[in-house]
Each structure stands twice: as structure tokens, then as C-alpha cells.
């Protein structure tokens, strides 16, 4: 009777059942299919893919067009063929996904129409609420029928493949879709989604997302607490935690009992009253015990007794614990929360004692590397790499060694390690049989970036650009890579690889003097060090084409790169500011998080999900909860890591922006675009906390641009900032400013003092000039401005000061000669020419007599 | 600036002092194409600045070329007109030169001026009689020829401020002569052809090397430094977790697990469930935490469930607390018709889970509103108990102890913060109390509110 009743009464269920039955009408057929499915799954588990595909094909005959069968066939076939073409599988899975979504959608619509007709019959449903019902019904259809057209496994597999082929941002977007609606997803799959999302988020350096996932994992899979107890070893805390557990179960079961009791009596008000009375006493009993656990309740919606762990799962849960710790370490390292990382890695090592600790050791090495303890890092790295036959591990080992030696300033060794790592990495690809994991282990793209950076700093811009170009698929969305490209171009330019060599360099070169005639009629002709149009001649045509021919290093290319970097910087900044704004709002009303979305109807975004996870633990801070609880502590360190990371990101982006703008202003000046140069220089000066070095550059570039625009007065304003009343020029920045800029490292870097020298000696790139040199430049430029304004005496004074600071700088010497000529002191000029080491005399005679 | 060939040709023209100016100009025009002439003239102009470098006859030839190159156009369009005018009126110049230029310009000599071109430089110098000409002053000349000539246009003020980049460096002392860079003329063994003497060599060399721009004021443009390697910019590699492809176990799986629950829900929407059914429902849900998402309940169906089976509704909602859709359920709950059952659901939910404050506020407001509408005593009575319940639970949630509306708990904890919770609703609740003052609890609540004021 019940069966009949159900089929009659519920239109929704029959529709559901019908849609399913439509695929397999025959009941017997269905059970048959079930058997086959089990067999196929068994074969799959035992990696007998050949037979598995056979069974699946058999199954497909019975259930034509079934998305899940097709999905499993695609996966099994792919595994059978040995990972030859991941893109192919990707296409197949994407098609299946679309197909299922279409089916689910059409089915949902059908249900909905029945739904709305049904809701009309509900007595007392007001017209204004009806609209809400309808809108929510559209959204809910997805959840209700998720089971039947569940694409979560397909989506996860798509994300997995994308991850393995290094398309992280795409993988991330797929995973986010899954994560947003993770609650209904089956637990094991949800776990996998979370872990993969963690990996991808960490690669993408999305710290807050990763932190959100970690917190979600902790609360949903009940992991932290046990670990926290073991490690803190605090018995009282353990007890209080146990007390909590009891409280939770009691508060959950208590209403349950009353429900079953009271429901028999119908729904009179007496009953409700009675309940509150009986509950009142109960509540007072539990009041104090639940007081501090209420917020915990939200953190652990799946009570532990729901998770019935088999011994097998128990082992994997230890694994999970360890992994979660390691993920946290990685996150904290990324956020440069080194103290927290140190704590966290201790916890991880405690767990890993019994198992494989190589990953933990590798992370420990990374921690020491980050703290500047390079020797320790090397030692640790050595211990992890005992399995030297594994190319994957060897590749990591070499790359990480390269990183350490780069930081030590040993650039040649570093280069050696990076190229070794690259070799290992490429050999992974040719390994047979190919595994999916070896695809993801193939880290060439990351190593190539390291190589590029290394080459750039060793003064090999062309090779560096080639490396950066290859690593673009991963890094293209980061502003820094575009700055590095531009630096490659500029470095190539300085080295005279672009354009005419006589225009190539600025300060390092010589003053050319042609000696003309002889005897009484001897004359000296001085070549000006041309400033303007220096790169005009290499506009466009002159470029170094890097060997694989895809990229041309040129000045316009450099400009494009810089503009790209600026765009990306603006973009990320906008994202960040909006994110921080919203998160502030949310923390202000942390308790009413869902109420806020209540008023906004339907704003379930990925961010709010991450936030929900954090907000669950937020009330503890203003409440009377003790902070010593594992979950709270962990969420606090995660929070602080997020804010640390945001702060660091902000700082780094500020640094990058300064460098980008300075490069841009410099390039525009060189290209003879004073207007653009001026705007870039002004932008530098408007940056909120700009370093003094870049402020200096900004002023000098702006002043020069203004000169070209015939605005000498304004130009003088920019430079006179540095001029004191006695016509002295102060140092535009100090040595400390430069130190601050170079390394913002905390921690016990005892080796550092020694490495500093090695660093500067081997690095060939352009580094900051010493403050005195900068002052000299200011003197030279002030002399020029004075001369232009017709004040030759003042120019003379400045130029003499410049020469006392920079006696060997050809420009300063030339400036001095210029002023001498202006004052018609030709003899002085000749003396200056003769005394300067950077003057080359060219006998004109040889050319004339040929 | 001039090529070797050009400089030699030009020098030869300057040297040919015995040819008439006309001949020289004709030769010049045939030897130098139009586009090269400006460069040539510029070099000549620079050479002329040095008053002793060129011999007098050479200077005359140079002036003649400067003038004749642009003679087909009005004099003001000659780029070197100001140079010519200056030279013609400069008191430090030799008179002979001034006269020559003024003759060229045609300011003096009447119709004679063409005649001078027919002379050679030597003839002109020989036959020059300084007394026979009355020279024009600079202002007059300027008015005549250079009127409307714009001041020199330049690329930048740097260029405008530039000086001549030629320094005479007479090598007089023999001792200095031994400097290594000094080319030794005689030792080089070159044939003394044109310009073989020091002066000629100097002129040739200057022609080849001088530049129009001259030497500008010097400006140091510091190159931007390379950004140092940022912390963490180098990529440190860590082993990946093993993400293998997954098998979809949902394939042909038994999807009936939720069927029973779905049936129950469907029934529960129509009418009250029997106790046994309720028990079954709770059991089924407890077995599978995810089942609640597949039981077929949607926010739109919630009012029915609440009306018929409030306890089931509580059960389902408390399990859905983590669902992304929970806010929709709350919206429906707030907006649905106020009833005993809905109140019971909310009351029970407050004890079971952490309800958002905003939701509770909204609910209470709705409660009071509908209560005043119907004025059902019984309803308001149960609402008071709801208040009490909510107040207590809210106190627990926020950690603010004693946020209770019952008088006894108030006596225990005197805390001003408790007002906060009901501050928004203060007026409403107060009015409510007055209206229902017949009821003991309402009176108590009113007294409490008074003390909180």
C-alpha cells in the first residue's frame, strides 16, 4: 500500500524515477548491468584495463548512451593506452560533462513546471513568497538531481588531467565549481577534490583559497583535534575536548528523542510548551558544557560517529593528517610565515616518523632555505635524495640545489644544477611506461623560469629570454615575468646586442675625440655622447631573434612587456582591494554571514565558501573560548598566514611596479617620447611608499622629460629637491635604503655577511648605483640645467662638484668640457680631455689619406 | 659628417682660388646633389666660425657657396641667412669679406653685384678697394633679408644650448708631439696631394668629423637597475601528491538508497507522518550524511513540510546547515505564513544549530507583526516561550551570558550587553508586551525591558 501511495502522491519522485528508468526499462536488465558494473570496477581496481574495457563495452550495449559508462570507458581506455594523449581524454570528458548537464537541465525544467503548479495549491503561500519559491527552485534543481546526473567525478577527472598537463588556472576554475557545491558530493570524492584544489591553489599561489580548503578539510573530516592533542600533550585540554564531544552528541540527540515522542501527540501548542519546559531543565544542564562548544558544532557538522572508519581508512586518515600538515607547511612557506611553518613542520615530522618522511624533509630544507640557513638546507636536501635513481626526485634535488646556490651567489654552480634538473625533467618524459604522474612530475616549465632568472642575472639576456618564453604557459599571468622580459631586452640593449653598437651603452663607454690636422692647425673634435634618439635607429627593425625564432627582443617588445606587467599589476590590485573590502565587511558582521546572503538572496560564491569556513571559527575570538584549542589555533595561524601573504604580495607588487615604471620611463626617454616618459616618471613619484632609489630615478627621468618638453623650470624643481641652500646636493638615498630594498629577510642569516660580496661580484646585471654616484649624476644634471638657463657660473660650480665625485665618469668629464667651452676656456677643456681615462683619441689622418 | 670623397671635392673647390666664383658654384652644383647640399653648407658654416682656419680666398668661396646654394629662393628662406647677415655686419670681420657678402646679398653695388661672381677669389682680393663701398648696418641688413626668419628651430633645449665641439689644439711644442696618439705625417709616407699640409689636413679632417649638433650640456640618465630576485621568486620544487584518475562508482549503482527517504518526504509534504515513519526517516538520514541533499526537498517545498511535519523540517534543516542553499531555506521560512508550527521549527532550530542573528531578528519582527494582526492569545503565549528560548540560546551563541528574557536569569547576570540583542526590536517588543499584558509572561518581559532601559 505504501508503494502505491508513493507512486500516486509524489509527482516529483515519479518523474525522477521515470528519467532513470528511461535508460533501462527492464528491471532484470538493470540488475544484470549492476553485476557488470561491479565486475568492471573490480577489474579497474586491479589495473586490468584491457578486460575492463571489454566488460564496459558489454555494459554499454545494455545501457546505450549512459554517461557514466562512457566516462569509465574513456578513463579505462586512456589508462590502457598508457597516457598517450591526455588532450583526447580531456575532450571526451568535456563532451560527456556537457551531455549530462544538458540532460540534468531538461529534467530539472520538467520537474520545475510540475513544482510550480503544485505550489499554487499550497494554502496560504503568498504571492510575494511565490516568486522566491520559483527562483529558488531553479537553483535547487541542480542539487536535487545531482545524484542522477552527477558530473562530479567527470569534473574531477577533468581537473586532474588539467593539473597533470600544467594548466593550473583552468584546473582551478573546474575545481572551484565543484568546491562551491561540495556538500552534496560523496565524501571520498569531495576529499579528492579538496586535495587537488589545495595542490592547484598552492601552485597558483592563492594562499587564501588554500587556507579555506584546509579549514574546510579540518572541520569536515575532523582531523585537527586529535593531532592537536597528541602534540600539545596537554591532558587537561584532552579532557575538555572529550567533554565537548559528549556535549555535542547530547545536544544533538536530545531534541531527537523529544521529536519522536511528541510527534505522536499531534501538533498542539501544549506539546510545544511541554517540550520547552522539559527542555529547559535539560538545557540548563548542558548550558555550561555547551557554552564553549556551540561554535565548534558548526565546525564539525559531520559528527564523528558518522565516519565509521575501517582499518584501511584509518591508515589513510593518518596519511591525510600528515598531508594536511605538509600542505599547511607549504602554505606557510608561501606566505613566508616562517615561524608558523617551523612549528607546523615539527608536527608533521612527529607523524612522519613512522612512515615516509622525505617530503617533510624536503619542506624542512625549503624552510631553512627560506630562513637563509643555506648550509643547513643543503644538508637536509642531501638526506632526502638518497633515492638518486628516481629521475623525478633527482630533478627536484637539482633544482632546489640550484635555488640555494643562486641565493649563495654561486651563479655558475647554480646554473649547473638548474641545467641538470632540466635534463632529468626531460628524461622523465621519455620514460617508459609513461605514467600520468610522470607528466606532472615533469617540471620543466618551473625549472626553466629559474634558469631564465639565473641567466638574466649572469648577463645572458638572450638565453634568459628564451627560458622565460618557454615558461610562459605557467607564469604568463604574473606581472613579474613581463618585467623580466623587459629586463632581458634592456640588458641586451646595454650589451649592444640590439641596434648600432655605438648607441648601445651609456656610462660605461668612452668619449671619442678625433684628432684633426697636425702641428699648428691641430684640432680636436669631440663626439657628443648622444642621449636623444639613442634607440631611434633600432625601433622595430633591430631585434635579437632568440634561437627558436618565436620571440624578438627589441625595444618596442620591451615596452609592450612593461605595459603588460602594469596591466596585470592593476588587475591583481583591483582584485585584492575588492576582496579585502568584502572580507572586512564580512568580519564586521561575522555572525550574520548567512543572514547577509539571506538578504541578497543568492550569493554563494567561492569566496563566501572560504569565508564560511573561517567565520565558523571567528566567534571564538570575541567569545570566551580559549584560544588553545587545536582548531582555533590552526585557523588563527592560517589567518595570519593569509594576511602575511597579502602584505608580502602588496610589498612585492609595489616593488615590481616601481621597477616597471622606472624601466618604462627610461625606455620612453630613450625612444624620444618625453610625454610618455614624464607620465611614467610621475606615476613613480605618486606611488604611496616608493623606495628612495626609485624616487630619485623618478625625479631624474621626469626632469629630463620636462627638458625635452621645454619646461626647464619644472625640471629644475624636480632636481632642486635634493639641493640644499648652500648649493650642496644631499645623497638621494642611503646605503641602508639599498640594503632594505635588496633583501627583506628576517631570521638568523649568519652566512649572509659573507655571501653578500660574492653576490655582487658575480652578478653582472645592472644594480643600483652607490648613493655617491647618484649624487654625482644630480650634480651633472644640475650643471646642464644651469647652463641651459644661461647661468654658466653656477653650471661651472655644479660641474666641478660632479667631477670631484665622479672624476672618471665620461659624462661628467664631458659636462666639464662643455662648461669650459661655454666659458671659452678651451685650454681647460683640453687638459680635462687629456686627463680622463675614458677618452679615446682617434687620428683622423688615417681615414683622409686612404 | 661629410664622406671622404665629399670632403675632398669640397676642399678642392675651396682651393680653386683662381677660378671665378661662378665656375666654382657651377662645379659645386654638379658635384653635390641637392640632398647633400645642406650638409655641405652646414660644414662650411662651422668652418667659417673659426676665423683663421680657412684662408681668406677659401672663406670667400665658402660664403659664395652658402649664398648661391639657396639663391633661387628669396633670401629669408636661406637657412644660413642670419650667418651671412652677421658676417656682413660684424665689426671684427675683415672689411673685404663684409663687402663681398653685401655684394652677394645685393645690398650694395647697385647692379654690380652679379659682376663679383665673375671674378676669381684672387682677383677680388687683389682688386679690393675698401674705400669704394658704404656698408649697410646690421639692422638694415636684417630688415632687408632676414625679416620674418624664425629663430632657429631645434630638437630640444639640449641642442639649443650646445656649443661647437671643435677645440683648436695647436701642437707647438716639439716635446708634446711625441704623444702616441699623434699621427706622424711624414712617417706615414702618404703622397702629398690635396690638403697635404697641416692646415689642409685639418680642414679635411674637420669636414669629415664635425657635427652640426655640437656638444650639448651633459645629462646623466641613470639606467634602471634590475629587480633583485624576490624572495620565493625562484621556484622550489616539492613532490606532488598522487592524483590518479577516478573510476565513477556511481555507474549503474543502486540509486534506490534515497528512494525511501524521498517517498517519506513526499508524504510529509501532504500530511503528518506516523511516528514510525518519522523514526524511519530520522534513521535513514543518520545513516548517510549526504542523503539529505538527495531527499527531494527544495526551499519551495519547505512551507508544506513545516506545516505538516515541523519535527521532520527541523531534522532536515539542521542537517542542511552547511548547504550553500541554507540561506534560501531561511528566506522561505521567514516569509512563510506565521504559524505555531513555523515557530516551533525556529525555536527548535535555535537550540540545535547556530542561527544567523539577522534571520532571528527578522523572524521575531514578523512574529510580532502577525501576532498583532490575529491577536490570538494562544499564539502570543507560545511566542513568549519562543522569545525565551531564543534569548537563552542566543546568549550561548554569542558568549554573552545572561541574555535571557526571563526575570530569574536576568537577576543572575547583570550585563548591559544583553540589551544589544533586542535593541533593534526594543520598541516593538515593548508594544507587544503592553498589548498582551494580561499574560503573566508578557508582564514579566515588560518589567525586564523596563529595567534594561
HADDOCK unambig.tbl for C-alpha pairs under 7 A between the chains (distance, minus, plus):
assign (segid A and resid 6 and name CA) (segid B and resid 263 and name CA) 5.75 0.50 0.50
assign (segid A and resid 10 and name CA) (segid B and resid 266 and name CA) 5.43 0.50 0.50
assign (segid A and resid 13 and name CA) (segid B and resid 262 and name CA) 6.89 0.50 0.50
assign (segid A and resid 33 and name CA) (segid B and resid 252 and name CA) 6.50 0.50 0.50
assign (segid A and resid 34 and name CA) (segid B and resid 252 and name CA) 5.54 0.50 0.50
assign (segid A and resid 34 and name CA) (segid B and resid 253 and name CA) 6.37 0.50 0.50
assign (segid A and resid 37 and name CA) (segid B and resid 251 and name CA) 6.70 0.50 0.50
assign (segid A and resid 37 and name CA) (segid B and resid 252 and name CA) 6.40 0.50 0.50
assign (segid A and resid 68 and name CA) (segid B and resid 248 and name CA) 6.67 0.50 0.50
assign (segid A and resid 68 and name CA) (segid B and resid 251 and name CA) 5.14 0.50 0.50
assign (segid A and resid 69 and name CA) (segid B and resid 251 and name CA) 6.07 0.50 0.50
assign (segid A and resid 72 and name CA) (segid B and resid 247 and name CA) 6.10 0.50 0.50
assign (segid A and resid 72 and name CA) (segid B and resid 248 and name CA) 6.40 0.50 0.50
assign (segid A and resid 124 and name CA) (segid B and resid 337 and name CA) 6.61 0.50 0.50
assign (segid A and resid 125 and name CA) (segid B and resid 336 and name CA) 6.81 0.50 0.50
assign (segid A and resid 129 and name CA) (segid B and resid 335 and name CA) 6.28 0.50 0.50
assign (segid A and resid 133 and name CA) (segid B and resid 299 and name CA) 6.62 0.50 0.50
assign (segid A and resid 133 and name CA) (segid B and resid 300 and name CA) 4.44 0.50 0.50
assign (segid A and resid 136 and name CA) (segid B and resid 299 and name CA) 6.49 0.50 0.50
assign (segid A and resid 136 and name CA) (segid B and resid 300 and name CA) 6.91 0.50 0.50
assign (segid A and resid 136 and name CA) (segid B and resid 328 and name CA) 6.82 0.50 0.50
assign (segid A and resid 137 and name CA) (segid B and resid 298 and name CA) 6.59 0.50 0.50
assign (segid A and resid 137 and name CA) (segid B and resid 299 and name CA) 6.98 0.50 0.50
assign (segid A and resid 137 and name CA) (segid B and resid 300 and name CA) 6.38 0.50 0.50
assign (segid A and resid 140 and name CA) (segid B and resid 298 and name CA) 6.17 0.50 0.50
assign (segid A and resid 143 and name CA) (segid B and resid 293 and name CA) 6.70 0.50 0.50
assign (segid A and resid 144 and name CA) (segid B and resid 293 and name CA) 6.58 0.50 0.50
assign (segid A and resid 144 and name CA) (segid B and resid 294 and name CA) 5.33 0.50 0.50
assign (segid A and resid 144 and name CA) (segid B and resid 296 and name CA) 5.62 0.50 0.50
assign (segid A and resid 147 and name CA) (segid B and resid 294 and name CA) 6.88 0.50 0.50
assign (segid A and resid 153 and name CA) (segid B and resid 246 and name CA) 6.90 0.50 0.50
assign (segid A and resid 153 and name CA) (segid B and resid 248 and name CA) 6.00 0.50 0.50
assign (segid A and resid 157 and name CA) (segid B and resid 245 and name CA) 5.68 0.50 0.50
assign (segid A and resid 157 and name CA) (segid B and resid 246 and name CA) 6.38 0.50 0.50
assign (segid A and resid 160 and name CA) (segid B and resid 243 and name CA) 6.52 0.50 0.50
assign (segid A and resid 160 and name CA) (segid B and resid 245 and name CA) 6.82 0.50 0.50
assign (segid A and resid 181 and name CA) (segid B and resid 324 and name CA) 6.66 0.50 0.50
assign (segid A and resid 183 and name CA) (segid B and resid 322 and name CA) 6.89 0.50 0.50
assign (segid A and resid 183 and name CA) (segid B and resid 323 and name CA) 6.03 0.50 0.50
assign (segid A and resid 184 and name CA) (segid B and resid 290 and name CA) 5.58 0.50 0.50
assign (segid A and resid 184 and name CA) (segid B and resid 293 and name CA) 5.61 0.50 0.50
assign (segid A and resid 186 and name CA) (segid B and resid 290 and name CA) 6.89 0.50 0.50
assign (segid A and resid 252 and name CA) (segid B and resid 352 and name CA) 6.66 0.50 0.50
assign (segid A and resid 259 and name CA) (segid B and resid 311 and name CA) 6.01 0.50 0.50
assign (segid A and resid 260 and name CA) (segid B and resid 275 and name CA) 6.46 0.50 0.50
assign (segid A and resid 260 and name CA) (segid B and resid 279 and name CA) 6.56 0.50 0.50
assign (segid A and resid 263 and name CA) (segid B and resid 275 and name CA) 6.27 0.50 0.50
assign (segid A and resid 264 and name CA) (segid B and resid 275 and name CA) 5.66 0.50 0.50
assign (segid A and resid 272 and name CA) (segid B and resid 344 and name CA) 6.89 0.50 0.50
assign (segid A and resid 291 and name CA) (segid B and resid 396 and name CA) 5.55 0.50 0.50
assign (segid A and resid 294 and name CA) (segid B and resid 397 and name CA) 6.24 0.50 0.50
assign (segid A and resid 359 and name CA) (segid B and resid 239 and name CA) 6.71 0.50 0.50
assign (segid A and resid 396 and name CA) (segid B and resid 237 and name CA) 5.45 0.50 0.50
assign (segid A and resid 396 and name CA) (segid B and resid 238 and name CA) 6.85 0.50 0.50
assign (segid A and resid 400 and name CA) (segid B and resid 236 and name CA) 5.56 0.50 0.50
assign (segid A and resid 400 and name CA) (segid B and resid 237 and name CA) 6.49 0.50 0.50
assign (segid A and resid 403 and name CA) (segid B and resid 234 and name CA) 6.33 0.50 0.50
assign (segid A and resid 437 and name CA) (segid B and resid 242 and name CA) 6.64 0.50 0.50
assign (segid A and resid 446 and name CA) (segid B and resid 235 and name CA) 6.29 0.50 0.50
assign (segid A and resid 450 and name CA) (segid B and resid 234 and name CA) 5.48 0.50 0.50
assign (segid A and resid 450 and name CA) (segid B and resid 235 and name CA) 6.43 0.50 0.50
assign (segid A and resid 487 and name CA) (segid B and resid 226 and name CA) 6.61 0.50 0.50
assign (segid A and resid 516 and name CA) (segid B and resid 202 and name CA) 5.05 0.50 0.50
assign (segid A and resid 516 and name CA) (segid B and resid 205 and name CA) 5.02 0.50 0.50
assign (segid A and resid 516 and name CA) (segid B and resid 206 and name CA) 6.29 0.50 0.50
assign (segid A and resid 517 and name CA) (segid B and resid 198 and name CA) 5.45 0.50 0.50
assign (segid A and resid 517 and name CA) (segid B and resid 199 and name CA) 6.51 0.50 0.50
assign (segid A and resid 517 and name CA) (segid B and resid 201 and name CA) 4.80 0.50 0.50
assign (segid A and resid 517 and name CA) (segid B and resid 202 and name CA) 3.55 0.50 0.50
assign (segid A and resid 517 and name CA) (segid B and resid 205 and name CA) 6.48 0.50 0.50
assign (segid A and resid 518 and name CA) (segid B and resid 171 and name CA) 6.72 0.50 0.50
assign (segid A and resid 518 and name CA) (segid B and resid 198 and name CA) 5.32 0.50 0.50
assign (segid A and resid 518 and name CA) (segid B and resid 202 and name CA) 6.87 0.50 0.50
assign (segid A and resid 519 and name CA) (segid B and resid 170 and name CA) 5.98 0.50 0.50
assign (segid A and resid 519 and name CA) (segid B and resid 171 and name CA) 4.52 0.50 0.50
assign (segid A and resid 519 and name CA) (segid B and resid 172 and name CA) 6.22 0.50 0.50
assign (segid A and resid 519 and name CA) (segid B and resid 198 and name CA) 6.42 0.50 0.50
assign (segid A and resid 520 and name CA) (segid B and resid 170 and name CA) 4.41 0.50 0.50
assign (segid A and resid 520 and name CA) (segid B and resid 171 and name CA) 5.28 0.50 0.50
assign (segid A and resid 520 and name CA) (segid B and resid 172 and name CA) 6.00 0.50 0.50
assign (segid A and resid 521 and name CA) (segid B and resid 170 and name CA) 5.63 0.50 0.50
assign (segid A and resid 521 and name CA) (segid B and resid 198 and name CA) 5.91 0.50 0.50
assign (segid A and resid 521 and name CA) (segid B and resid 199 and name CA) 5.35 0.50 0.50
assign (segid A and resid 521 and name CA) (segid B and resid 202 and name CA) 6.14 0.50 0.50
assign (segid A and resid 522 and name CA) (segid B and resid 168 and name CA) 6.27 0.50 0.50
assign (segid A and resid 522 and name CA) (segid B and resid 169 and name CA) 5.32 0.50 0.50
assign (segid A and resid 522 and name CA) (segid B and resid 170 and name CA) 5.06 0.50 0.50
assign (segid A and resid 522 and name CA) (segid B and resid 171 and name CA) 6.23 0.50 0.50
assign (segid A and resid 522 and name CA) (segid B and resid 202 and name CA) 6.30 0.50 0.50
assign (segid A and resid 523 and name CA) (segid B and resid 166 and name CA) 6.60 0.50 0.50
assign (segid A and resid 523 and name CA) (segid B and resid 167 and name CA) 5.60 0.50 0.50
assign (segid A and resid 523 and name CA) (segid B and resid 168 and name CA) 4.34 0.50 0.50
assign (segid A and resid 523 and name CA) (segid B and resid 169 and name CA) 5.01 0.50 0.50
assign (segid A and resid 523 and name CA) (segid B and resid 170 and name CA) 7.00 0.50 0.50
assign (segid A and resid 523 and name CA) (segid B and resid 202 and name CA) 6.77 0.50 0.50
assign (segid A and resid 524 and name CA) (segid B and resid 166 and name CA) 5.61 0.50 0.50
assign (segid A and resid 524 and name CA) (segid B and resid 167 and name CA) 5.04 0.50 0.50
assign (segid A and resid 524 and name CA) (segid B and resid 168 and name CA) 6.22 0.50 0.50
assign (segid A and resid 524 and name CA) (segid B and resid 169 and name CA) 6.38 0.50 0.50
assign (segid A and resid 525 and name CA) (segid B and resid 165 and name CA) 5.73 0.50 0.50
assign (segid A and resid 525 and name CA) (segid B and resid 166 and name CA) 4.60 0.50 0.50
assign (segid A and resid 525 and name CA) (segid B and resid 167 and name CA) 6.44 0.50 0.50
assign (segid A and resid 525 and name CA) (segid B and resid 209 and name CA) 6.79 0.50 0.50
assign (segid A and resid 525 and name CA) (segid B and resid 210 and name CA) 6.30 0.50 0.50
assign (segid A and resid 526 and name CA) (segid B and resid 165 and name CA) 5.40 0.50 0.50
assign (segid A and resid 526 and name CA) (segid B and resid 166 and name CA) 6.53 0.50 0.50
assign (segid A and resid 528 and name CA) (segid B and resid 215 and name CA) 5.43 0.50 0.50
assign (segid A and resid 591 and name CA) (segid B and resid 356 and name CA) 6.21 0.50 0.50
assign (segid A and resid 591 and name CA) (segid B and resid 357 and name CA) 6.79 0.50 0.50
assign (segid A and resid 592 and name CA) (segid B and resid 356 and name CA) 4.88 0.50 0.50
assign (segid A and resid 592 and name CA) (segid B and resid 357 and name CA) 5.61 0.50 0.50
assign (segid A and resid 592 and name CA) (segid B and resid 358 and name CA) 5.88 0.50 0.50
assign (segid A and resid 594 and name CA) (segid B and resid 327 and name CA) 6.05 0.50 0.50
assign (segid A and resid 594 and name CA) (segid B and resid 356 and name CA) 6.28 0.50 0.50
assign (segid A and resid 595 and name CA) (segid B and resid 327 and name CA) 6.92 0.50 0.50
assign (segid A and resid 595 and name CA) (segid B and resid 356 and name CA) 5.54 0.50 0.50
assign (segid A and resid 595 and name CA) (segid B and resid 358 and name CA) 5.28 0.50 0.50
assign (segid A and resid 595 and name CA) (segid B and resid 359 and name CA) 5.66 0.50 0.50
assign (segid A and resid 597 and name CA) (segid B and resid 327 and name CA) 6.51 0.50 0.50
assign (segid A and resid 598 and name CA) (segid B and resid 327 and name CA) 4.97 0.50 0.50
assign (segid A and resid 598 and name CA) (segid B and resid 328 and name CA) 6.61 0.50 0.50
assign (segid A and resid 598 and name CA) (segid B and resid 331 and name CA) 6.10 0.50 0.50
assign (segid A and resid 601 and name CA) (segid B and resid 328 and name CA) 6.69 0.50 0.50
assign (segid A and resid 604 and name CA) (segid B and resid 324 and name CA) 6.37 0.50 0.50
assign (segid A and resid 623 and name CA) (segid B and resid 398 and name CA) 6.26 0.50 0.50
assign (segid A and resid 623 and name CA) (segid B and resid 399 and name CA) 4.99 0.50 0.50
assign (segid A and resid 624 and name CA) (segid B and resid 399 and name CA) 6.16 0.50 0.50
assign (segid A and resid 659 and name CA) (segid B and resid 227 and name CA) 6.55 0.50 0.50
assign (segid A and resid 662 and name CA) (segid B and resid 224 and name CA) 6.12 0.50 0.50
assign (segid A and resid 663 and name CA) (segid B and resid 224 and name CA) 5.79 0.50 0.50
assign (segid A and resid 707 and name CA) (segid B and resid 157 and name CA) 6.72 0.50 0.50
assign (segid A and resid 708 and name CA) (segid B and resid 156 and name CA) 5.36 0.50 0.50
assign (segid A and resid 708 and name CA) (segid B and resid 157 and name CA) 6.60 0.50 0.50
assign (segid A and resid 710 and name CA) (segid B and resid 157 and name CA) 6.47 0.50 0.50
assign (segid A and resid 742 and name CA) (segid B and resid 228 and name CA) 6.42 0.50 0.50
assign (segid A and resid 765 and name CA) (segid B and resid 226 and name CA) 6.41 0.50 0.50
assign (segid A and resid 766 and name CA) (segid B and resid 225 and name CA) 4.96 0.50 0.50
assign (segid A and resid 766 and name CA) (segid B and resid 226 and name CA) 5.52 0.50 0.50
assign (segid A and resid 767 and name CA) (segid B and resid 225 and name CA) 4.71 0.50 0.50
assign (segid A and resid 767 and name CA) (segid B and resid 226 and name CA) 5.90 0.50 0.50
assign (segid A and resid 768 and name CA) (segid B and resid 225 and name CA) 5.37 0.50 0.50
assign (segid A and resid 777 and name CA) (segid B and resid 220 and name CA) 5.56 0.50 0.50
assign (segid A and resid 780 and name CA) (segid B and resid 218 and name CA) 6.74 0.50 0.50
assign (segid A and resid 780 and name CA) (segid B and resid 219 and name CA) 6.20 0.50 0.50
assign (segid A and resid 780 and name CA) (segid B and resid 220 and name CA) 6.68 0.50 0.50
assign (segid A and resid 781 and name CA) (segid B and resid 218 and name CA) 6.88 0.50 0.50
assign (segid A and resid 781 and name CA) (segid B and resid 219 and name CA) 4.96 0.50 0.50
assign (segid A and resid 781 and name CA) (segid B and resid 220 and name CA) 6.26 0.50 0.50
assign (segid A and resid 784 and name CA) (segid B and resid 217 and name CA) 4.95 0.50 0.50
assign (segid A and resid 784 and name CA) (segid B and resid 218 and name CA) 5.79 0.50 0.50
assign (segid A and resid 784 and name CA) (segid B and resid 219 and name CA) 6.40 0.50 0.50
assign (segid A and resid 788 and name CA) (segid B and resid 161 and name CA) 5.65 0.50 0.50
assign (segid A and resid 811 and name CA) (segid B and resid 218 and name CA) 6.19 0.50 0.50
assign (segid A and resid 811 and name CA) (segid B and resid 220 and name CA) 6.80 0.50 0.50
assign (segid A and resid 814 and name CA) (segid B and resid 218 and name CA) 6.65 0.50 0.50
assign (segid A and resid 815 and name CA) (segid B and resid 217 and name CA) 6.07 0.50 0.50
assign (segid A and resid 815 and name CA) (segid B and resid 218 and name CA) 4.77 0.50 0.50
assign (segid A and resid 818 and name CA) (segid B and resid 215 and name CA) 6.65 0.50 0.50
assign (segid A and resid 818 and name CA) (segid B and resid 216 and name CA) 6.96 0.50 0.50
assign (segid A and resid 818 and name CA) (segid B and resid 217 and name CA) 6.17 0.50 0.50
assign (segid A and resid 821 and name CA) (segid B and resid 163 and name CA) 6.96 0.50 0.50
assign (segid A and resid 822 and name CA) (segid B and resid 163 and name CA) 6.60 0.50 0.50
assign (segid A and resid 826 and name CA) (segid B and resid 167 and name CA) 6.45 0.50 0.50
assign (segid A and resid 841 and name CA) (segid B and resid 181 and name CA) 6.39 0.50 0.50
assign (segid A and resid 843 and name CA) (segid B and resid 181 and name CA) 6.77 0.50 0.50
assign (segid A and resid 843 and name CA) (segid B and resid 182 and name CA) 6.85 0.50 0.50
assign (segid A and resid 843 and name CA) (segid B and resid 183 and name CA) 6.16 0.50 0.50
assign (segid A and resid 844 and name CA) (segid B and resid 205 and name CA) 5.85 0.50 0.50
assign (segid A and resid 845 and name CA) (segid B and resid 183 and name CA) 6.91 0.50 0.50
assign (segid A and resid 845 and name CA) (segid B and resid 205 and name CA) 7.00 0.50 0.50
assign (segid A and resid 848 and name CA) (segid B and resid 4 and name CA) 6.27 0.50 0.50
assign (segid A and resid 848 and name CA) (segid B and resid 205 and name CA) 6.90 0.50 0.50
assign (segid A and resid 849 and name CA) (segid B and resid 190 and name CA) 6.82 0.50 0.50
